[in-house]
Amino acid sequence: TYVHRTGWAIFSRDFQLLARCEEPIIDEYVPGTSNMIAFSESICFKDGMWYIHYGIQDRWIGVAVYDTRPVETDKWWNTAWRHRRAVSVGNHPENYQIMVPIPPEIPKSAYPSIRFLEDSSSDPLPYWIERDESEYLSIAWVRRLDNRDRTIWMYYGNPAASSAENGDNVFLFFDDFGGGTGGQDALNRIKWGASTTGVDVFEYVLRLEDYNNQDGFIEHIEGWTKMQRSIEFRMKNARTWRGGITLAGPGGFGNKREYAEVFRHDDGTLRFFSDGEWSPPGLVLPDSWYLVRVDLFESDKIQARFYWGMPGTDFGELLWVSGEKTNNWNPQAGESHCDRYRLHVWDGGGDSSYYYDWIFVRRLSRPDPIVVVQGEETLPGKPVLLSPENGTTVETKTPVLRWGISQDAEAHRVILDNDPDLCSPLIEITVGGTVHTYQIPAGSPLANGTYYWRVIGVRGNLENPSDVWMFTVWVGEARFRVENLRISPWRVKAGEAATVSVDVTNSGEVAGTLTLSLTVDSAVREARD
């Protein structure tokens, strides 16, 4: 690839800007070669997350990440979730909606189990995943309540979990137009007002059409707010003439300001449009989904962005950015301000039919925080103990411990103790990830008594313990001799009782003196010397 004087790169550590390269890093790429940039010693040899963001002209292409932080593993939140990833987040305000790209190697079937947490002791954070009508897209939005650190966690991989998404809990305003049965009556009237015609909510989408040259729209009244915000929605131009979003407000703000639309130009081409400004031709295709974003910032600045919204590898590609428009939207700064949003279509020369998949309003912090999803961590499966069975007695001092292999484990750690807390193990040994037995060594046999054991699946710094089972060792041994036979009284008559006593010297498990009583029957004669 040949790139000439259009490339750029930004170098940072822990989101702190270190250097910016406006000139091309590589003017002409030759396979097998590389370029370097030198940093001063004051910023080298430090722990942290290193980022190189690179792009061409006004298009961001990608980011390279290198982690030199010490290894710190947060405790696992819930062992029913098999996988997790750390999500590094740049600077942002409190109570902020963060866009998290879901890595493509995570299957869509795992999306319902996705949860986001601050740490292992917190409750899941509110989140919502973008949709292509009923199908998942690979973008999640998470409302982070604080900004004390720069890491949250994404858990997934519990096949029994159902989705916990709730867009209303994430955004300042939200509607996914889900569950519609058709017609205007399916519109959520708590959130929207609407035109008398041209409104249809069916299954997963809102459809707006112009009938008899009448505007078709739905309107949300935002009210009084000075908060910088971003209005974002997904839209398809089924029949293109004029449709998108208009903003309105009292005073001189305007009643139908066309800040983000897909519009048919006078020359017949389809183009993006924002408050009198047209995009170049060739960017808009008919009957296609687009992601549209309108930012309100600095009290009087409004800017639109359009992205490719069809599922695929180029989903989310930035197509066009309008210039910054000046129009006071902040009610605190003047009587003229923006107090409502309209999803809006009308003809002005031809039929319009536009579909809207969802819309939300979020807090805006420019620039948006950098979000990097780290590599997958997999919790090893919970080992299942097999034998000795729990609560049983074994008649050997060198029993064999057996368990089911821990899924995804790199090793197993076997712990045995005579204390149920396993706090001072008699045996603690690590064996391989495919090993599923361990025999007590003949050179270190167990004494008679009760023992407790468990097996821990190990993968890197992650561990998953089995239940704790117990068993008893009892091996009776009869290594004794009998001495000092005594009978009292020495002479007995038939039918009388005599006591026989012996001393038992035992080097085995039973020791002491055994006392036997016997009765002489009538057939026994008097004993003589």
HELIX and SHEET records of a PDB file:
HELIX    1   1 GLU A   41  ILE A   43  5                                   3    
HELIX    2   2 LYS A  108  SER A  113  5                                   6    
HELIX    3   3 GLY A  167  VAL A  170  1                                   4    
HELIX    4   4 GLN A  184  ALA A  186  5                                   3    
HELIX    5   5 PRO A  331  ALA A  333  5                                   3    
SHEET    1   A 4 GLN A  16  CYS A  21  0                                        
SHEET    2   A 4 GLY A   7  ARG A  13 -1                                        
SHEET    3   A 4 MET A  49  ILE A  56 -1                                        
SHEET    4   A 4 ARG A  59  ASP A  67 -1                                        
SHEET    1   B 4 ARG A 115  LEU A 117  0                                        
SHEET    2   B 4 THR A 151  TYR A 156 -1                                        
SHEET    3   B 4 HIS A  83  VAL A  89 -1                                        
SHEET    4   B 4 VAL A 371  THR A 378 -1                                        
SHEET    1   C 3 TYR A  96  PRO A 101  0                                        
SHEET    2   C 3 GLU A 135  ARG A 144 -1                                        
SHEET    3   C 3 TYR A 127  ASP A 132 -1                                        
SHEET    1   D 5 PHE A 173  ASP A 175  0                                        
SHEET    2   D 5 SER A 353  ARG A 363 -1                                        
SHEET    3   D 5 VAL A 205  GLU A 209 -1                                        
SHEET    4   D 5 VAL A 199  GLU A 203 -1                                        
SHEET    5   D 5 GLY A 180  THR A 181 -1                                        
SHEET    1   E 6 PHE A 173  ASP A 175  0                                        
SHEET    2   E 6 SER A 353  ARG A 363 -1                                        
SHEET    3   E 6 ARG A 229  ARG A 239 -1                                        
SHEET    4   E 6 TRP A 289  PHE A 297 -1                                        
SHEET    5   E 6 LYS A 301  TRP A 308 -1                                        
SHEET    6   E 6 LEU A 318  VAL A 321 -1                                        
SHEET    1   F 6 PHE A 173  ASP A 175  0                                        
SHEET    2   F 6 SER A 353  ARG A 363 -1                                        
SHEET    3   F 6 ARG A 229  ARG A 239 -1                                        
SHEET    4   F 6 TRP A 289  PHE A 297 -1                                        
SHEET    5   F 6 LYS A 301  TRP A 308 -1                                        
SHEET    6   F 6 LYS A 325  THR A 326 -1                                        
SHEET    1   G 7 GLY A 193  ALA A 194  0                                        
SHEET    2   G 7 GLY A 216  ILE A 221 -1                                        
SHEET    3   G 7 ARG A 340  VAL A 345 -1                                        
SHEET    4   G 7 ARG A 242  GLY A 249 -1                                        
SHEET    5   G 7 GLY A 254  ARG A 264 -1                                        
SHEET    6   G 7 LEU A 270  SER A 274 -1                                        
SHEET    7   G 7 GLU A 277  TRP A 278 -1                                        
SHEET    1   H 3 VAL A 384  SER A 387  0                                        
SHEET    2   H 3 VAL A 400  GLY A 404 -1                                        
SHEET    3   H 3 THR A 437  GLN A 439 -1                                        
SHEET    1   I 5 THR A 392  VAL A 394  0                                        
SHEET    2   I 5 TRP A 469  VAL A 473  1                                        
SHEET    3   I 5 GLY A 449  ARG A 459 -1                                        
SHEET    4   I 5 ALA A 411  ASP A 417 -1                                        
SHEET    5   I 5 ILE A 427  GLY A 432 -1                                        
SHEET    1   J 4 THR A 392  VAL A 394  0                                        
SHEET    2   J 4 TRP A 469  VAL A 473  1                                        
SHEET    3   J 4 GLY A 449  ARG A 459 -1                                        
SHEET    4   J 4 LEU A 462  PRO A 465 -1                                        
SHEET    1   K 3 PHE A 480  SER A 488  0                                        
SHEET    2   K 3 ALA A 497  ASN A 506 -1                                        
SHEET    3   K 3 GLY A 512  THR A 519 -1                                        
END                                                                             
